[in-house]
């Protein structure tokens, strides 16, 4: 019932984005010595959150309202970096910085979820 609230959907999508991005960073680090490997990353959460559908459709309450889809699907993008002589462009320093950003993003999503859950519990008279 409460999982349909948009704030919880957004926090969940934010956590999913962090997970997908962490997977891409881990893959980049694992292939740091692979000849010809190109670093990849996921588009920013703000750019992707409302652009694509995950099956949720909006509801038109009047004939003039727009209908459409809403959702989040990550898209991998090629990283830009200096290529080594073997064609690999993975920078371990950059990937470690991305990993720290991802941790912050995940912590922020968790804080939003916890805060919203606290507000919901308070409104229901529970602690």
C-alpha positions, -999 to +999 in steps of 0.1 A: +000+000+000+026+026+010+051+014-016+029+033-041+038+066-026+060+085-050+086+094-024+092+058-017+093+050-054+119+078-059+141+066-030+139+030-044+148+042-079+177+062-064+190+032-046+187+011-078+206+038-098+234+037-072+235-001-074+237+000-113+263+027-112+284+008-087+282-023-109+295-002-139+324+012-118+333-022-105+334-035-141+356-006-151+380-014-122+381-051-130+389-043-167+415-016-159+442-037-177+421-051-205+434-039-239+408-019-257+383-017-228+364+016-226+352+029-192+315+032-189+292+050-165+255+055-159+237+088-167+229+110-138+198+100-118+182+134-123+184+130-161+169+096-161+143+095-134+113+107-153+124+100-189+116+063-193+088+040-183+089+012-157+053+003-163+037+031-142+012+051-161-002+084-150-039+089-146-058+116-164-084+132-141-096+155-169-098+152-206-072+180-211-046+163-190-016+147-206-011+110-201+022+092-204+046+070-186+070+076-158+100+056-145+137+049-144+159+028-165+196+034-164+215+039-197+252+031-198+273+058-214+309+056-225+334+073-202+358+099-216+394+096-205+430+095-217+437+063-236+467+042-227+488+027-256+467-005-254+435+014-261+421+012-225+408+045-210+401+034-174+415+057-147+415+041-113+416+075-096+384+085-115+367+053-107+375+056-070+361+091-070+329+078-087+327+051-060+327+078-033+300+097-052+279+065-054+282+059-017+269+094-011+240+089-035+230+057-018+232+072+017+211+101+005+184+077-009+184+058+024+181+090+044+151+101+022+135+067+027+140+067+065+128+103+069+097+096+048+090+065+068+093+084+100+069+111+088+044+084+077+046+067+111+041+099+129+011+108+108-004+073+117+003+079+154+031+053+156+067+057+166 
